[in-house]
Amino acid sequence: MITAGRLRHPKTAVRWRLTLLYGGLFLACGAALLAVTYALVSHATMTADPGGVFTIARKPKSVPNNRVPAGPVGTQKPIPDWQLLPPSVRRVLTTPAGQATVRYVGARQRIADLHNLEIESAIALAIMALISGGLGWLVAGRVLRPLERVYDAQRRFVANASHELRTPLTASRALLEMVVTDPHATTGTFREACREALEESEQQEQLIDALLALAQGEQGIRRREPLELETVVRDALRAHDAGAQRLEMDVALSPLTVRGDRPLLVRLVSNLLQNAIQHNVPDGYVRVRMSSRDGVAAISVLNSGPVVPAGEIDRLLTPFQRMAPDRRGHPGGFGLGLSIVAAIAAAHDAVLDIVPGEHGGLRVEVRFPATGPIRLALEPVPVPDGWIVSQTR
């Protein structure tokens, strides 16, 4: 059995690797920079004083009392440093032995200065490496945190999908095994078992179609085409004739144009209608509205139904989440309806707005940029008795 601590171990290992990578790159760049700085400083000191601290090439002309020859004001040159030395010291330094001593002392001083530069630079580099390691650890954590959430969501999705697929398979297998092992089974019993097995298979097919729609919506749209939103809504309404018989359907259509994928948009509207019809109350209502405000086309579906807390809406957008999470096998639903709607809306760069209704139910609105009205002659779609369908132009 894998514990929760072990599940987090790969993330910690990846975080350490990223931290070491950041720290290693900083250390390598810092070492290269220090090497270049050391070479430049060494070359600069050698070029500035090739013979030592200073070189006395020839005996300078003596100037009485260290005075500068008179000249016009503003043209006097500064006194060289060696002229500030006592005459006796200057005489010693002008000898070959004095110049050799100067070169030796200068070389030793230069070596000592470069050595101090190495030590101080190494200390500074070590301190900065530790700081960069700490910053790398924090940055790696922030980078991996969204990935960890995605990984956890994907893992939950796979677990829920496996459970939803296994439930009807287990029921079908138990049903068939019961009939096969029954010594008193009759032809009618076998037919009933086969009928129930077909219903379970149909449920599996619906779940697979929903999963494929969710995956396609999350994958995005490769090709967009201008579509008349009114025809999309009509196509979706046609698929919900039977379920809407017990409800008051109020539909207002408008000629709005959007760009997108037609099958996905039909699935979006169909899921909104299916959600509104299934999660309703007897003699309730479903209202469909289309509008255009500030260049944005919108379709909204409002339904009566049980009261939905505002804090539950985000959870309902998660795959396989229902209002009653402990109840499995809800007829006609898998907890994927609003998840598919959210994925398709995001693929069309649309805005999904879900708010609880004033007296129960939900108000779901999808807003996406419109490309302008298309004037087409639309064929009327047969609707069940009791539907109120209006059309605005």
C-alpha positions as CSV (number, residue, x, y, z in Angstrom):
1,M,0.0,0.0,0.0
2,I,1.3,3.4,-0.9
3,T,1.1,6.0,1.8
4,A,0.4,9.7,1.5
5,G,4.0,10.4,2.5
6,R,5.4,8.3,-0.3
7,L,3.1,9.9,-2.8
8,R,4.7,13.3,-2.1
9,H,8.2,11.9,-2.3
10,P,8.6,12.3,-6.1
11,K,7.6,15.9,-5.8
12,T,10.2,16.5,-3.1
13,A,12.8,14.8,-5.2
14,V,12.0,17.0,-8.2
15,R,12.1,20.0,-6.0
16,W,15.6,19.1,-4.8
17,R,16.7,18.6,-8.4
18,L,15.4,21.9,-9.5
19,T,17.0,23.6,-6.5
20,L,20.4,21.9,-7.3
21,L,20.0,22.9,-10.9
22,Y,19.4,26.6,-10.0
23,G,22.2,26.6,-7.5
24,G,24.6,24.8,-9.8
25,L,23.9,27.2,-12.7
26,F,24.4,30.2,-10.3
27,L,27.6,28.7,-8.9
28,A,29.0,28.0,-12.4
29,C,28.1,31.5,-13.6
30,G,29.5,33.1,-10.5
31,A,32.8,31.1,-10.7
32,A,33.2,32.1,-14.4
33,L,32.6,35.7,-13.5
34,L,35.1,35.6,-10.7
35,A,37.7,34.0,-13.0
36,V,37.2,36.7,-15.6
37,T,37.4,39.4,-12.9
38,Y,40.6,37.9,-11.5
39,A,42.2,37.8,-15.0
40,L,41.3,41.4,-15.7
41,V,42.6,42.6,-12.3
42,S,45.8,40.7,-12.7
43,H,46.3,42.0,-16.2
44,A,45.5,45.6,-15.2
45,T,48.0,45.5,-12.3
46,M,50.7,44.1,-14.5
47,T,50.1,46.6,-17.2
48,A,50.0,49.6,-14.8
49,D,53.3,48.7,-13.1
50,P,55.3,46.1,-15.0
51,G,58.4,46.5,-12.8
52,G,56.8,46.5,-9.4
53,V,55.1,49.2,-7.3
54,F,56.8,51.8,-9.5
55,T,59.8,51.8,-11.7
56,I,62.5,54.4,-11.8
57,A,63.9,54.3,-15.3
58,R,66.5,57.0,-14.9
59,K,67.7,59.5,-12.4
60,P,65.4,62.4,-12.4
61,K,66.6,65.9,-12.6
62,S,67.0,67.4,-9.1
63,V,64.7,70.1,-8.2
64,P,65.9,72.2,-5.3
65,N,63.6,72.1,-2.2
66,N,61.1,69.9,-4.1
67,R,59.9,72.9,-6.0
68,V,58.2,72.9,-9.4
69,P,59.8,75.2,-12.0
70,A,58.0,78.4,-12.3
71,G,55.6,78.8,-15.2
72,P,52.4,80.4,-16.1
73,V,49.5,80.0,-13.6
74,G,47.4,76.9,-14.4
75,T,50.2,75.1,-16.3
76,Q,52.0,73.7,-13.3
77,K,52.2,69.9,-13.2
78,P,51.6,67.9,-10.1
79,I,54.6,66.7,-8.1
80,P,55.3,62.9,-8.8
81,D,55.1,60.7,-5.8
82,W,58.8,59.7,-5.9
83,Q,59.8,63.4,-5.6
84,L,58.2,63.5,-2.2
85,L,60.7,61.0,-0.9
86,P,63.8,62.2,0.9
87,P,66.8,62.7,-1.4
88,S,68.7,59.8,0.4
89,V,65.9,57.4,-0.3
90,R,65.6,58.5,-3.9
91,R,69.3,57.9,-4.4
92,V,69.1,54.4,-3.0
93,L,66.1,53.6,-5.2
94,T,67.8,54.7,-8.3
95,T,70.5,52.1,-7.8
96,P,70.2,48.6,-9.5
97,A,69.8,47.0,-6.0
98,G,67.1,49.4,-5.0
99,Q,65.2,48.8,-8.2
100,A,65.4,45.1,-7.7
101,T,64.1,45.5,-4.2
102,V,61.2,47.6,-5.4
103,R,60.3,45.0,-8.0
104,Y,60.5,42.2,-5.4
105,V,58.3,44.0,-2.9
106,G,55.9,45.0,-5.6
107,A,55.6,41.4,-6.9
108,R,55.0,40.2,-3.3
109,Q,52.4,42.9,-2.7
110,R,50.6,42.1,-6.0
111,I,50.5,38.4,-5.2
112,A,49.1,39.1,-1.7
113,D,46.5,41.4,-3.2
114,L,45.4,38.8,-5.7
115,H,45.3,36.2,-3.1
116,N,43.1,38.3,-0.9
117,L,40.9,38.9,-3.9
118,E,40.5,35.2,-4.4
119,I,39.6,34.5,-0.8
120,E,37.1,37.4,-0.5
121,S,35.5,36.5,-3.9
122,A,35.2,32.8,-2.8
123,I,33.5,33.8,0.4
124,A,31.1,36.1,-1.4
125,L,30.4,33.4,-3.9
126,A,29.7,30.8,-1.2
127,I,27.3,33.2,0.6
128,M,25.5,34.0,-2.7
129,A,25.4,30.3,-3.6
130,L,23.6,29.5,-0.3
131,I,21.2,32.4,-0.8
132,S,20.5,31.3,-4.4
133,G,19.9,27.7,-3.1
134,G,17.3,29.0,-0.7
135,L,15.7,31.1,-3.4
136,G,15.8,28.2,-5.8
137,W,14.0,26.0,-3.2
138,L,11.2,28.6,-2.9
139,V,10.9,29.2,-6.6
140,A,10.8,25.4,-7.3
141,G,8.1,25.0,-4.7
142,R,6.0,27.8,-6.4
143,V,6.6,26.2,-9.8
144,L,5.6,22.7,-8.7
145,R,2.6,23.7,-6.6
146,P,0.3,24.2,-9.6
147,L,1.6,21.0,-11.2
148,E,0.9,19.2,-8.0
149,R,-2.7,20.4,-8.0
150,V,-3.0,19.3,-11.6
151,Y,-1.5,15.9,-10.8
152,D,-3.9,15.4,-7.9
153,A,-6.9,16.4,-10.0
154,Q,-5.8,14.1,-12.7
155,R,-5.4,11.2,-10.2
156,R,-8.8,11.8,-8.7
157,F,-10.3,12.0,-12.2
158,V,-8.8,8.6,-13.2
159,A,-10.0,7.1,-9.9
160,N,-13.5,8.4,-10.3
161,A,-13.7,7.4,-14.0
162,S,-12.5,3.9,-13.1
163,H,-15.1,3.7,-10.4
164,E,-17.9,4.9,-12.7
165,L,-16.9,2.5,-15.4
166,R,-16.5,-0.5,-13.0
167,T,-19.9,0.0,-11.3
168,P,-22.1,-0.9,-14.4
169,L,-19.6,-3.7,-15.4
170,T,-19.9,-5.2,-11.9
171,A,-23.7,-5.0,-12.0
172,S,-23.8,-6.6,-15.5
173,R,-21.5,-9.4,-14.5
174,A,-23.4,-10.1,-11.3
175,L,-26.7,-10.2,-13.2
176,L,-25.4,-12.6,-15.8
177,E,-23.7,-14.8,-13.3
178,M,-26.9,-15.0,-11.3
179,V,-28.9,-16.1,-14.4
180,V,-26.3,-18.5,-15.6
181,T,-26.0,-20.3,-12.3
182,D,-29.8,-20.4,-11.7
183,P,-30.9,-24.0,-12.4
184,H,-34.5,-22.8,-12.7
185,A,-33.8,-20.0,-15.2
186,T,-36.3,-19.7,-18.1
187,T,-36.3,-17.9,-21.4
188,G,-38.1,-15.0,-19.9
189,T,-35.5,-14.7,-17.2
190,F,-32.6,-14.7,-19.7
191,R,-34.4,-12.0,-21.8
192,E,-34.9,-9.9,-18.7
193,A,-31.3,-10.3,-17.7
194,C,-30.2,-9.4,-21.2
195,R,-32.4,-6.3,-21.2
196,E,-30.9,-5.1,-17.9
197,A,-27.4,-5.8,-19.2
198,L,-28.2,-3.7,-22.3
199,E,-29.3,-0.9,-20.1
200,E,-26.0,-1.1,-18.2
201,S,-24.1,-1.1,-21.4
202,E,-26.0,1.9,-22.6
203,Q,-25.0,3.7,-19.4
204,Q,-21.4,2.8,-20.0
205,E,-21.6,4.2,-23.5
206,Q,-23.1,7.4,-22.3
207,L,-20.3,7.7,-19.7
208,I,-17.6,7.1,-22.4
209,D,-19.2,9.7,-24.7
210,A,-19.2,12.2,-21.8
211,L,-15.6,11.5,-21.1
212,L,-14.7,11.9,-24.8
213,A,-16.6,15.2,-24.9
214,L,-14.8,16.4,-21.7
215,A,-11.4,15.4,-23.2
216,Q,-12.2,17.1,-26.5
217,G,-13.3,20.3,-24.7
218,E,-10.2,20.4,-22.6
219,Q,-8.0,19.8,-25.7
220,G,-9.3,23.0,-27.4
221,I,-10.6,23.8,-30.8
222,R,-8.4,23.4,-33.9
223,R,-10.8,25.0,-36.4
224,R,-13.4,27.6,-35.8
225,E,-16.2,28.5,-38.1
226,P,-19.0,31.1,-37.9
227,L,-22.2,29.5,-36.5
228,E,-25.7,30.7,-36.0
229,L,-26.3,30.2,-32.3
230,E,-30.1,29.9,-32.8
231,T,-29.7,26.7,-34.9
232,V,-27.4,25.3,-32.3
233,V,-30.0,25.8,-29.6
234,R,-32.7,24.3,-31.8
235,D,-30.6,21.2,-32.4
236,A,-30.0,20.8,-28.7
237,L,-33.7,21.3,-27.9
238,R,-34.7,18.6,-30.3
239,A,-32.9,16.0,-28.2
240,H,-34.7,16.8,-25.0
241,D,-38.4,16.5,-26.1
242,A,-39.2,13.5,-23.9
243,G,-37.7,14.8,-20.8
244,A,-39.3,18.3,-21.0
245,Q,-42.9,17.0,-21.2
246,R,-43.5,17.5,-17.4
247,L,-42.0,21.0,-17.3
248,E,-42.8,24.4,-18.6
249,M,-40.3,25.2,-21.3
250,D,-39.9,28.9,-22.2
251,V,-37.4,29.5,-25.0
252,A,-36.5,32.9,-26.5
253,L,-34.3,32.7,-29.6
254,S,-32.3,35.5,-31.3
255,P,-30.1,35.5,-34.5
256,L,-26.6,35.6,-32.9
257,T,-23.4,34.4,-34.5
258,V,-20.4,32.9,-32.8
259,R,-17.2,31.2,-34.0
260,G,-16.5,27.7,-32.8
261,D,-17.0,24.0,-33.2
262,R,-20.6,23.1,-33.9
263,P,-20.7,19.6,-32.3
264,L,-19.1,21.0,-29.1
265,L,-21.6,23.9,-28.9
266,V,-24.5,21.6,-29.4
267,R,-23.1,19.5,-26.6
268,L,-22.7,22.6,-24.4
269,V,-26.3,23.6,-24.8
270,S,-27.6,20.0,-24.6
271,N,-25.8,19.6,-21.3
272,L,-27.2,22.8,-19.9
273,L,-30.7,21.7,-20.9
274,Q,-30.2,18.2,-19.5
275,N,-28.9,19.5,-16.2
276,A,-31.9,21.9,-16.0
277,I,-34.4,19.2,-16.8
278,Q,-33.0,16.5,-14.6
279,H,-32.4,18.6,-11.5
280,N,-35.8,20.1,-11.4
281,V,-39.1,19.8,-9.5
282,P,-42.5,18.5,-10.6
283,D,-44.3,21.2,-12.6
284,G,-41.2,23.3,-12.7
285,Y,-39.8,25.5,-15.5
286,V,-36.8,25.9,-17.7
287,R,-36.2,29.2,-19.4
288,V,-33.7,29.7,-22.2
289,R,-32.7,33.2,-23.2
290,M,-30.3,34.5,-25.9
291,S,-29.0,38.1,-25.8
292,S,-26.3,40.3,-27.1
293,R,-24.8,43.0,-24.9
294,D,-21.8,45.2,-25.8
295,G,-20.8,42.9,-28.6
296,V,-21.0,39.8,-26.5
297,A,-23.4,37.0,-27.4
298,A,-24.9,35.2,-24.4
299,I,-27.1,32.2,-23.8
300,S,-28.6,31.6,-20.4
301,V,-30.6,28.7,-18.9
302,L,-32.6,29.2,-15.8
303,N,-34.4,26.4,-14.1
304,S,-36.4,25.7,-10.9
305,G,-35.3,23.0,-8.6
306,P,-33.7,22.4,-5.2
307,V,-31.8,25.1,-3.5
308,V,-28.1,25.0,-4.4
309,P,-25.7,26.7,-1.9
310,A,-23.4,29.2,-3.5
311,G,-20.4,27.4,-2.0
312,E,-21.3,24.2,-3.8
313,I,-21.0,25.7,-7.3
314,D,-17.3,25.4,-7.7
315,R,-17.4,21.7,-6.5
316,L,-20.1,21.0,-9.1
317,L,-17.7,22.1,-11.8
318,T,-15.3,19.3,-10.8
319,P,-15.8,16.0,-12.8
320,F,-17.9,13.3,-11.1
321,Q,-19.2,15.7,-8.4
322,R,-23.0,15.8,-7.7
323,M,-25.1,17.5,-5.2
324,A,-25.2,14.1,-3.3
325,P,-21.7,12.7,-3.6
326,D,-22.6,9.7,-1.5
327,R,-25.3,8.6,-4.0
328,R,-24.0,6.5,-6.9
329,G,-25.6,5.6,-10.1
330,H,-27.8,8.7,-10.5
331,P,-30.1,8.0,-13.4
332,G,-29.0,9.7,-16.6
333,G,-26.1,11.6,-14.9
334,F,-22.5,11.0,-14.0
335,G,-21.6,14.4,-12.5
336,L,-19.9,15.4,-15.8
337,G,-22.5,17.8,-17.2
338,L,-21.2,21.1,-15.8
339,S,-17.6,20.0,-16.1
340,I,-18.1,19.5,-19.9
341,V,-19.9,22.8,-20.1
342,A,-17.0,24.6,-18.4
343,A,-14.4,22.8,-20.6
344,I,-16.2,23.6,-23.9
345,A,-16.8,27.2,-22.8
346,A,-13.1,27.6,-22.0
347,A,-12.2,26.2,-25.4
348,H,-14.3,28.9,-27.1
349,D,-12.8,31.6,-24.9
350,A,-16.2,32.1,-23.3
351,V,-17.1,33.2,-19.8
352,L,-19.2,30.8,-17.7
353,D,-21.3,32.4,-15.0
354,I,-23.3,30.1,-12.6
355,V,-25.4,31.6,-9.8
356,P,-28.1,30.0,-7.6
357,G,-31.7,30.9,-8.5
358,E,-33.7,33.1,-6.2
359,H,-36.2,30.2,-5.4
360,G,-33.9,27.3,-6.1
361,G,-32.2,25.8,-9.2
362,L,-29.4,27.4,-11.1
363,R,-28.9,30.2,-13.6
364,V,-26.2,29.4,-16.0
365,E,-25.0,31.9,-18.6
366,V,-22.3,31.5,-21.2
367,R,-20.9,34.6,-22.8
368,F,-18.6,34.7,-25.8
369,P,-17.7,37.2,-28.5
370,A,-20.2,37.5,-31.3
371,T,-19.3,38.0,-34.9
372,G,-22.6,39.7,-35.9
373,P,-25.9,38.4,-37.0
374,I,-26.4,36.1,-39.9
375,R,-29.7,36.4,-41.8
376,L,-30.7,32.9,-42.6
377,A,-34.1,31.3,-43.3
378,L,-34.4,28.9,-40.4
379,E,-36.7,26.0,-40.7
380,P,-39.1,25.6,-37.8
381,V,-38.4,22.7,-35.4
382,P,-41.3,20.7,-34.0
383,V,-41.6,21.2,-30.3
384,P,-43.7,19.3,-27.7
385,D,-47.0,20.7,-26.5
386,G,-46.6,23.1,-23.6
387,W,-43.3,24.7,-24.9
388,I,-43.3,28.4,-25.3
389,V,-40.9,29.3,-28.1
390,S,-40.4,32.9,-29.1
391,Q,-38.1,34.3,-31.8
392,T,-36.8,37.9,-31.9
393,R,-35.3,39.5,-35.0
